[in-house]
Amino acid sequence: MVMLEFLNTTFYTFDSGIFKTMNNLAESAGSIFTPLFKIITLMGEKGLIFFAVAIVLMLFAKTRKLGICMFGAVACGAILTNLILKDIIARPRPFEESLEFAEFWKFVGSPEEDGYSFPSGHMTAITAAMTALFILCNKKWSWVGFVGVLLMGVSRIYLIAHYATDVIAGIIVGAVSGVIAFFITKLIYTLLNKYSDNKFCEFCLNWSLFKKKEKTDSVE
């Protein structure tokens, strides 16, 4: 309760100002952005799409490390956010706490969402996944994933599903989860390489869903 009171009093002006900006955007644009932001927020539901991508990546030897790291990052973020922080802080959704925010919520036609608000589970999941991608992949293009993080954050605030502070907290938790998953993945691969002569370890390192068949010389 102390943390909840701190959030609601200290950051009220900040959160309220962001909501008013988003509401002005919705009014001036004639709600043209509403369908787009609904699609974006749907893609991050429960982090399922990121779990699915991670599982697909794990099916191939070349991308397995990234898949393991991404899966671990999203799972770690889900534990920290959905099983720990949300229940401890117990912050209601914006449209549940303020009549003004409820009016904004009705205007954009956002669907009602259950569960507590702080931090944002959507933001935790996408930031965790994109942090894993950024750490393990080429920095020249992997940073593009954070554009998705930005769009997800805007969508959650625009739809009045989360306060801006919920979104920022989700980014922080997601980034921490990505880093934790990276070190765990690094430890896993260190052990696998150390015992690579073991059949199970060799299987984990080299098995792939599609393997190229080696060419053999024909015998005449």
Rosetta blueprint (number, residue, H / E / L):
1 M L
2 V H
3 M H
4 L H
5 E H
6 F H
7 L H
8 N H
9 T H
10 T H
11 F L
12 Y H
13 T H
14 F H
15 D H
16 S H
17 G H
18 I H
19 F H
20 K H
21 T H
22 M H
23 N H
24 N H
25 L H
26 A H
27 E H
28 S H
29 A L
30 G L
31 S L
32 I L
33 F L
34 T H
35 P H
36 L H
37 F H
38 K H
39 I H
40 I H
41 T H
42 L H
43 M H
44 G L
45 E H
46 K H
47 G H
48 L H
49 I H
50 F H
51 F H
52 A H
53 V H
54 A H
55 I H
56 V H
57 L H
58 M L
59 L L
60 F L
61 A H
62 K H
63 T H
64 R H
65 K H
66 L H
67 G H
68 I H
69 C H
70 M H
71 F H
72 G H
73 A H
74 V H
75 A H
76 C H
77 G H
78 A H
79 I H
80 L H
81 T H
82 N H
83 L H
84 I H
85 L H
86 K H
87 D H
88 I H
89 I H
90 A L
91 R L
92 P L
93 R L
94 P H
95 F H
96 E H
97 E H
98 S L
99 L H
100 E H
101 F H
102 A H
103 E H
104 F H
105 W H
106 K H
107 F H
108 V H
109 G L
110 S L
111 P L
112 E L
113 E L
114 D L
115 G L
116 Y L
117 S L
118 F L
119 P L
120 S L
121 G H
122 H H
123 M H
124 T H
125 A H
126 I H
127 T H
128 A H
129 A H
130 M H
131 T H
132 A H
133 L H
134 F H
135 I H
136 L H
137 C L
138 N L
139 K H
140 K H
141 W H
142 S H
143 W L
144 V L
145 G H
146 F H
147 V H
148 G H
149 V H
150 L H
151 L H
152 M H
153 G H
154 V H
155 S H
156 R H
157 I H
158 Y H
159 L L
160 I L
161 A L
162 H L
163 Y L
164 A H
165 T H
166 D H
167 V H
168 I H
169 A H
170 G H
171 I H
172 I H
173 V H
174 G H
175 A H
176 V H
177 S H
178 G H
179 V H
180 I H
181 A H
182 F H
183 F H
184 I H
185 T H
186 K H
187 L H
188 I H
189 Y H
190 T H
191 L H
192 L H
193 N H
194 K H
195 Y L
196 S L
197 D L
198 N L
199 K H
200 F H
201 C H
202 E H
203 F H
204 C H
205 L H
206 N H
207 W L
208 S L
209 L L
210 F L
211 K L
212 K L
213 K L
214 E L
215 K L
216 T L
217 D L
218 S L
219 V L
220 E L
